[in-house]
């Protein structure tokens, strides 16, 4: 990789880790019920929002190798224990 690619990769990796830590700080104290509870009737639960974010990150910026290798993207069912651990 070039120096620019290395620098960008390091910066993005650092930013993703920092945002993940922020998300964990807010989501970890929640019980499973609260994690998946809608804040209001037409709102999204934090669990659903994090599930979508995780899927998007897995498929787009982080999933290029998975897509090119044929492993592809697998959707996770909201509320599953796997989804909670990933989010």
C-alpha positions as CSV (number, residue, x, y, z in Angstrom):
1,X,0.0,0.0,0.0
2,X,1.0,3.6,-0.5
3,X,1.7,5.9,2.4
4,X,-1.6,7.7,1.6
5,X,-3.5,4.4,1.7
6,X,-1.9,3.4,4.9
7,X,-2.7,6.8,6.5
8,X,-6.3,6.6,5.4
9,X,-6.7,3.1,6.5
10,X,-5.3,3.9,10.0
11,X,-7.4,7.0,10.3
12,X,-10.6,5.2,9.3
13,X,-9.9,2.3,11.6
14,X,-9.3,4.6,14.5
15,X,-12.5,6.5,13.8
16,X,-14.6,3.3,13.5
17,X,-13.1,2.0,16.8
18,X,-13.8,5.3,18.6
19,X,-17.4,5.4,17.3
20,X,-17.9,1.7,18.3
21,X,-16.7,2.6,21.8
22,X,-19.2,5.4,22.0
23,X,-22.0,3.2,20.8
24,X,-21.2,0.5,23.3
25,X,-21.1,3.1,26.1
26,X,-24.7,4.0,25.3
27,X,-26.0,0.5,24.5
28,X,-24.3,-1.8,26.9
29,X,-26.2,-0.6,30.0
30,X,-29.5,-1.4,28.3
31,X,-31.4,-4.6,29.1
32,X,-32.4,-6.7,26.1
33,X,-35.9,-5.5,26.4
34,X,-34.9,-1.8,26.4
35,X,-32.3,-2.5,23.6
36,X,-35.1,-3.6,21.2
37,X,-37.9,-1.3,22.5
38,X,-39.2,1.4,20.2
39,X,-39.0,4.8,21.7
40,X,-42.4,5.6,20.2
41,X,-44.8,3.9,17.8
42,X,-43.2,5.0,14.6
43,X,-39.6,5.1,15.9
44,X,-36.8,2.6,15.7
45,X,-35.2,0.8,18.6
46,X,-31.5,1.3,19.2
47,X,-31.1,-2.4,18.5
48,X,-32.6,-2.0,15.0
49,X,-30.5,1.1,14.3
50,X,-27.3,-0.7,15.3
51,X,-28.3,-3.8,13.4
52,X,-28.7,-1.7,10.2
53,X,-25.5,0.1,10.8
54,X,-23.6,-3.1,11.4
55,X,-25.1,-4.7,8.2
56,X,-24.2,-1.6,6.1
57,X,-20.6,-1.6,7.4
58,X,-20.2,-5.3,6.9
59,X,-21.6,-5.1,3.4
60,X,-20.0,-1.9,2.1
61,X,-16.7,-0.6,3.5
62,X,-15.7,-3.7,5.5
63,X,-17.3,-6.4,3.3
64,X,-15.6,-6.0,0.0
65,X,-13.4,-9.1,0.6
66,X,-16.4,-11.1,1.8
67,X,-18.4,-10.2,-1.4
68,X,-15.5,-11.0,-3.8
69,X,-14.8,-14.3,-2.1
70,X,-18.4,-15.4,-2.6
71,X,-19.2,-15.5,1.2
72,X,-21.6,-12.6,0.7
73,X,-23.8,-10.7,3.1
74,X,-26.1,-12.5,5.5
75,X,-28.9,-10.6,7.1
76,X,-29.4,-11.0,10.8
77,X,-32.8,-11.3,12.4
78,X,-33.6,-8.4,14.7
79,X,-33.6,-9.5,18.3
80,X,-31.4,-12.5,17.8
81,X,-28.6,-13.2,20.2
82,X,-26.1,-12.9,17.4
83,X,-27.4,-9.5,16.4
84,X,-27.1,-8.3,20.0
85,X,-23.5,-9.5,20.3
86,X,-22.5,-7.8,16.9
87,X,-24.3,-4.6,17.7
